[in-house]
Every structure is written in C-alpha cells, then in structure tokens.
C-alpha cells in the first residue's frame, strides 16, 4: 500500500472528505487543478478554508511560490474536487484518484514561475508510492483538451481537470507537463510511507513537531540535544559526535532508538515521531514563543482623491499623479485580480489603462453602461478593498 498521509503536509480540516474507491482494480491516477486565485500564505489560508466551506476539498493544496503543502484527507479514499460524469463517480475512479489543487490561475501556467521544493518532492513521492505512472494519458492540458471516457476509465497517470469526462473546467491550463515529472524525486518510486531517500537509502524526510524541525537538514540547539540523548541511550551512529545540523548520522542513530522502542519497517525510518521523541527526551521540546507581531496596518484609500486622479482634475499636480499612494493601492488590487498588467500596476497614475482595468472590475461586479465607466464608485471600491485588504475613505 502507498502513503496515506504525507508526513510533510499540514493537516487541513478533520480528515474526512470521501470514501472507498469504486474501481480499485484499475490503475491509480492524479488530477491537477488550479484554484484560480493568487498564491502566498494569505491565499493558502483563505482558499483552504473556502474549499472546506463549499465541500469541494481535494486531497492536497499546494502553493507553487512557497512550496507549502496541505492535506485534507487520506490518499486511499476519494476527494470532492470533480463533478460526476452521469452515474460515474469520477472522484472514485481508480485504485487512487489523487486530487491536487494548485494556488494558481489556468491563464498563467504555474510551471512558468513556480519554485518546487522539498514539499513538492514529498507530494510526488506519495503519488509514486501508489504506482501512478509518469505519463499524461490524455495529452496536453491546453484549451480544447480531450475528455475521452475510455482513456479516463482505463489508464493510470497524470490528468488535468480539463481531461475529466463530465467536467467543463479547463484548468490547470497549458502547464509544462514534463516539468512536473522532472521536479519529482529521482527514480520511479520510493518506499511507501517513507521519506525521500539519499543514494545510501537513508531517509531525507523532515518533520515538524511542536514547532521544531527534525530530520535531514534541520538545524538548532534542539538537534544537538536529541543527538546527545541518543548517545546517552546507547543509540549512537556518530563518528564525530552530534551537532546542531541533522545529518545521516542523526537519522541512523534515531533509527537505532526507534528499533530499541520496538518500531520496525517504516516506523523505524530514523525520522522522529511524537511518541518516540517524547520517550527519548522525557517531554516534547517546544519552539520558543515568538514575540507578538505588530498589528497589521490596513491601508486606506481616499475615494475623492482617486476620482480626481482618474478624471485628471486640472487642480492636481502632474496631471493627477499627486494621489499616487492611493492609486498604487488600487493598481495592486487590480493586478491581483488579473485585470491590470504588471507594467502598469505600480506607476501611481490613474491613466487610461488603469481606467480600462477598473471598468473590467465594475463589469465583473455586474455593472454596465455608465455605471461601468472605469471611474471608481464607493460600492465597487469597497468590494475591491474587502477582497484585497484596504479600507475606503468616502
């Protein structure tokens, strides 16, 4: 059996999102989606919560800009990210049908700017542990992609939401499919339930317990403390003694401790778990409390300034750019909405391009005619502010 829970992933929700697969004798597959949103921690948190609210959880939520990974439910059960194809429950097709929502927009393929890191490798390690082949049976994810029922029902591999029968979305967009596979760990698969491994077979996985990182590459005084405790317990595999950076020697030493505690197989991979760590240290070490963060200051946009800038009030200096601070806040929000190109999103001038972008925002809200003239109004600006974190001064 493959990995059910990815140890590197954050747990999202209560872990109950689906049920048993309908066709467990057919090959496993993965479906890639995009959330049609921005990325970053704020988006991860808000989108992650929204997917639970509307009961459309995938198995995994991934941020291609930060490598942050969250998991909603066990990989050996179904998720909720696909529509049924008539009586065929597409979420339950295959031995596994692993649904991955990427914080990105289909119109801008995330493989063009992403930063795949250890968590992406962990994601792909889990995918491969279920025997999902490194293939894209339905081909390109570009608009107009094939939704062949026979292909979906019989062939394992990687698919886009755009390939699934009974569904009408075209995400994840025209991503570089080979880049997805190239960013995965080397080799065809890794041991089920285990971490990524070095060439010597020693686990290179990393976990976080009580706010502290353990496993290959983790650093800090707590790593040295664990090493010293392992030596005291007679479980040393060190040559030079424990230090502040977790190495293969720490993993081998911890593996000795796990076996001494009665663990075996993947339970003795040398990567700490809460129970074995507490037994070794007497209590679970805890990360020092962080100083309280300063409360975030919510920027305020003066509506009258913005209107004057948009209308090029002759009383303003430099043709309406004296209110650049207000304009830049709105330009950044329009850019985040995908309505204003980056080249114009920080000039502080409410020129014709910004007016056109704001008109699109108004139309997106349902305005038309003279109500969608590109000049900000209180209601439309407040909605933009609610979506992107600024207040409006009327």
C-alpha positions in Angstrom: 0.0 0.0 0.0 1.2 3.5 -0.8 1.4 6.6 1.5 -2.0 7.6 3.0 -0.8 10.7 4.8 2.2 12.8 3.7 4.2 13.5 6.8 5.5 16.8 5.4 2.0 18.1 4.7 -0.1 20.3 7.0 -3.4 18.7 8.1 -6.4 20.7 6.8 -9.9 20.1 8.2 -10.9 17.0 10.1 -9.5 14.4 7.6 -12.9 13.1 6.5 -13.7 14.1 2.9 -14.7 11.0 1.0 -15.0 7.2 0.9 -13.9 4.0 -0.7 -12.9 3.9 -4.4 -15.4 2.4 -6.9 -12.9 0.8 -9.2 -9.9 -0.2 -7.1 -8.7 -2.7 -9.6 -7.9 0.0 -12.2 -4.6 2.0 -12.2 -4.1 4.9 -10.0 -4.2 8.5 -11.3 -3.7 12.1 -10.3 -5.8 15.1 -11.3 -4.2 18.6 -11.3 -6.4 21.6 -10.7 -5.8 25.4 -10.2 -7.7 27.4 -7.6 -8.0 30.5 -9.9 -6.6 32.6 -7.2 -3.4 34.2 -6.1 -0.7 32.4 -4.1 1.1 33.1 -0.8 0.1 32.3 2.8 -2.9 34.6 2.8 -4.4 32.9 -0.2 -3.4 29.4 1.1 -5.4 30.1 4.3 -8.4 31.7 2.7 -8.7 29.3 -0.2 -8.1 26.3 2.1 -11.0 27.4 4.3 -13.2 28.2 1.3 -12.8 24.7 -0.1 -13.9 23.2 3.2 -16.9 25.6 3.4 -18.2 24.5 -0.1 -17.3 20.8 0.5 -15.1 20.8 -2.6 -11.9 19.6 -0.9 -9.2 18.0 -3.0 -6.7 15.7 -1.3 -3.9 18.2 -1.4 -3.5 22.0 -1.6 -0.1 23.2 -3.0 1.4 26.7 -3.3 3.9 26.8 -6.2 5.5 30.0 -4.9 6.3 28.9 -1.3 6.3 25.1 -1.6 3.6 25.0 1.1 1.6 21.8 1.2 -1.6 20.8 3.0 -3.6 17.6 3.0 -7.4 17.3 3.6 -8.0 13.6 3.5 -6.3 10.2 3.1 -5.0 9.4 -0.3 -6.6 5.9 -0.4 -10.1 7.4 -0.3 -11.9 9.8 -2.7 -11.9 13.6 -2.6 -14.6 16.1 -3.7 -12.9 18.2 -6.5 -14.6 16.7 -9.5 -18.2 16.5 -10.9 -19.7 13.2 -11.6 -20.0 12.0 -15.2 -23.6 10.9 -15.2 -23.7 7.8 -13.0 -19.9 7.6 -13.0 -18.4 9.0 -9.8 -15.2 10.5 -11.2 -13.7 11.2 -7.8 -13.8 7.5 -7.1 -12.2 6.2 -10.3 -9.1 4.1 -10.0 -7.1 2.5 -7.2 -6.5 6.1 -6.1 -7.6 9.4 -7.7 -5.4 11.9 -6.0 -6.7 15.5 -6.4 -4.2 18.4 -6.2 -5.4 22.0 -6.2 -2.5 24.4 -7.0 -2.8 28.0 -5.9 -2.6 29.5 -9.4 -4.6 30.6 -12.5 -5.0 28.5 -15.6 -4.4 31.5 -17.8 -0.8 31.8 -16.4 0.7 28.3 -16.2 2.3 27.9 -12.8 5.2 25.8 -14.2 6.5 29.1 -15.7 7.2 30.6 -12.4 6.9 28.0 -9.6 9.6 27.1 -7.0 9.2 23.3 -6.4 11.0 22.3 -3.2 11.1 19.5 -0.7 7.3 19.5 -0.2 6.7 19.1 -3.9 9.1 16.2 -3.9 7.2 14.7 -0.9 3.9 15.1 -2.9 5.3 13.3 -5.9 6.9 10.7 -3.7 3.4 9.9 -2.3 1.9 9.8 -5.8 4.5 7.3 -7.0 4.1 5.2 -3.9 0.7 4.2 -5.3 2.2 3.1 -8.6 0.9 6.1 -10.6 3.0 6.1 -13.8 4.9 9.2 -15.0 2.6 9.6 -18.0 -0.1 12.0 -19.2 -2.6 9.6 -21.0 -4.9 12.4 -22.3 -2.0 14.6 -23.6 -1.8 18.4 -23.5 -3.7 20.5 -20.9 -4.2 23.3 -23.3 -7.7 24.6 -24.0 -9.6 22.0 -26.1 -8.0 19.1 -24.4 -9.5 15.6 -24.8 -12.1 14.3 -22.3 -12.1 10.7 -23.6 -14.1 8.4 -21.3 -12.2 5.2 -22.2 -8.9 6.8 -21.5 -10.0 8.1 -18.1 -11.6 4.8 -17.1 -8.7 2.5 -18.1 -5.4 4.4 -18.0 -3.4 5.5 -14.9 -1.2 8.5 -14.9 -1.5 12.3 -14.6 -4.5 14.3 -15.8 -5.7 17.8 -15.8 -9.2 18.8 -14.7 -9.6 19.7 -18.4 -9.4 16.0 -19.2 -12.1 14.6 -17.0 -15.4 13.5 -18.6 -18.5 15.2 -17.2 -16.5 18.3 -16.2 -16.2 21.6 -18.0 -13.3 23.4 -16.4 -10.1 23.8 -18.4 -7.6 24.1 -15.5 -4.7 23.8 -14.9 -4.0 25.5 -18.2 -1.2 24.7 -20.6 1.3 23.7 -18.0 4.7 22.1 -18.8 3.8 18.5 -18.1 7.4 17.3 -18.3 8.4 19.9 -15.7 6.0 18.3 -13.2 7.8 15.0 -13.6 11.3 16.4 -13.7 10.8 18.2 -10.4 9.9 14.9 -8.7 12.4 12.8 -6.8 14.7 10.7 -8.9 13.7 7.1 -9.8 10.4 5.6 -10.5 9.2 5.3 -6.9 10.3 5.5 -3.2 9.3 3.2 -0.4 5.7 3.5 0.7 5.2 5.6 3.8 8.9 6.6 3.8 10.6 9.9 3.3 12.7 10.9 0.3 15.9 9.0 0.5 19.6 9.6 -0.2 21.6 7.3 -2.5 22.5 5.3 0.5 18.9 4.6 1.4 18.8 6.8 4.5 15.6 8.8 4.8 15.9 12.5 4.0 12.5 13.4 5.2 11.9 16.3 7.6 9.0 16.7 10.1 7.9 19.5 12.4 7.0 18.6 16.0 5.9 21.3 18.5 7.2 24.0 16.1 10.7 22.5 15.8 12.1 20.8 12.7 13.7 17.3 12.8 15.2 15.2 10.0 17.8 15.8 7.4 19.0 19.4 7.2 17.1 20.6 10.3 19.3 22.9 12.5 19.2 24.2 16.0 20.2 23.5 19.6 17.3 21.0 19.8 19.0 18.9 17.2 22.2 18.7 19.3 20.0 17.9 22.4 18.4 14.9 20.6 21.8 13.7 19.5 23.2 13.8 23.0 20.1 11.9 24.3 20.7 9.3 21.6 24.3 8.8 22.7 23.2 8.6 26.3 20.6 5.9 25.3 23.3 3.8 23.6 22.0 4.5 20.1 24.9 6.3 18.6 25.9 6.0 14.9 28.1 9.1 15.1 31.7 9.4 14.1 32.4 13.0 15.3 29.5 13.3 17.8 26.2 15.1 17.5 26.0 18.7 16.3 23.4 21.4 15.6 22.6 20.2 12.0 20.7 16.9 11.4 22.8 14.6 9.2 22.5 11.0 8.0 24.3 10.0 11.2 21.5 11.5 13.3 19.0 9.6 11.2 20.8 6.3 11.7 21.2 7.0 15.4 17.5 7.8 15.7 16.6 4.6 13.8 18.5 2.6 16.4 16.4 4.3 19.1 13.1 3.5 17.2 14.1 -0.1 16.9 15.0 -0.1 20.6 11.5 1.1 21.3 10.0 -1.7 19.3 9.3 0.0 16.0 10.0 -1.7 12.7 9.6 -1.2 8.9 8.6 2.4 8.0 8.1 3.1 11.7 11.8 2.8 12.1 13.0 5.1 9.3 15.1 7.3 11.5 12.7 10.3 11.3 11.3 11.3 14.7 7.6 10.9 15.6 6.0 12.5 18.7 5.8 9.3 20.8 9.4 8.2 20.3 10.7 11.7 20.7 8.8 12.2 24.0 10.1 8.9 25.2 13.7 9.9 24.4 13.6 13.4 25.7 11.1 12.9 28.6 9.0 15.7 27.2 8.4 17.2 23.7 10.7 20.1 23.1 8.9 23.2 22.2 9.9 26.1 19.9 10.5 29.4 21.8 7.5 31.7 21.8 7.8 34.3 19.2 7.4 38.0 20.1 3.9 39.2 19.4 3.6 40.5 15.9 2.8 44.1 15.5 -0.8 44.5 14.4 -1.0 45.0 10.6 -1.9 48.4 9.5 -4.7 48.4 7.0 -4.1 51.0 4.2 -6.9 53.5 3.5 -7.8 54.8 0.0 -9.4 58.2 -0.3 -12.2 57.9 -2.8 -12.3 61.6 -3.6 -8.6 61.5 -4.3 -9.0 58.5 -6.5 -11.9 60.0 -8.5 -9.9 63.2 -9.0 -6.9 61.2 -10.2 -9.0 59.2 -12.6 -10.7 62.3 -14.1 -7.4 64.1 -14.3 -8.6 67.0 -12.2 -6.7 70.1 -13.5 -6.2 71.2 -9.9 -3.9 68.3 -9.3 -0.2 68.4 -9.9 1.3 66.4 -12.7 -2.0 65.5 -14.4 -3.5 63.7 -11.5 -0.5 61.8 -10.1 -0.3 63.7 -6.8 -2.5 61.0 -5.3 -0.1 58.3 -6.3 -0.2 56.5 -2.9 -4.0 55.9 -3.3 -3.7 54.9 -6.9 -0.9 52.4 -6.3 -3.0 50.5 -3.7 -5.9 50.2 -6.2 -3.5 49.3 -9.1 -2.0 46.5 -6.9 -5.5 45.1 -6.3 -6.4 45.2 -10.0 -3.2 43.4 -10.8 -4.1 40.7 -8.2 -7.4 40.3 -9.9 -5.6 39.7 -13.2 -7.1 42.9 -14.7 -4.0 45.1 -14.9 -0.6 44.2 -16.3 2.4 44.4 -14.0 4.0 47.1 -16.2 1.2 49.5 -15.2 0.5 48.3 -11.7 2.8 50.5 -9.7 3.1 53.8 -11.6 0.7 55.6 -9.4 -1.1 57.2 -12.3 -4.8 56.5 -12.9 -4.4 56.7 -16.7 -6.4 55.2 -19.5 -5.0 51.7 -18.9 -6.0 51.8 -15.2 -9.4 53.2 -16.1 -9.9 50.3 -18.5 -8.8 47.8 -15.8 -11.2 49.3 -13.3 -14.0 49.2 -15.9 -13.4 45.5 -16.1 -13.7 45.3 -12.3 -17.0 47.1 -12.4 -18.2 44.7 -15.2 -17.1 41.8 -13.1 -19.4 43.0 -10.3 -22.3 43.2 -12.7 -22.3 46.9 -13.6 -22.9 48.1 -17.2 -23.3 51.2 -19.3 -22.4 54.4 -17.5 -22.1 52.5 -14.2 -19.0 50.8 -15.7 -17.1 53.8 -16.9 -13.8 53.0 -15.1 -14.2 55.8 -12.5 -14.3 54.3 -9.0 -17.5 54.4 -7.0 -17.9 53.8 -3.3 -19.6 50.4 -3.6 -17.2 48.9 -6.2 -14.2 50.3 -4.4 -15.3 48.9 -1.1 -15.7 45.5 -2.6 -12.2 45.7 -4.1 -10.9 46.7 -0.7 -12.6 43.8 1.0 -11.0 41.4 -1.4 -7.5 42.9 -1.2 -7.1 44.4 2.3 -7.7 48.1 2.2 -10.3 50.5 3.6 -12.2 53.2 1.8 -12.5 56.8 3.0 -15.5 58.3 1.3 
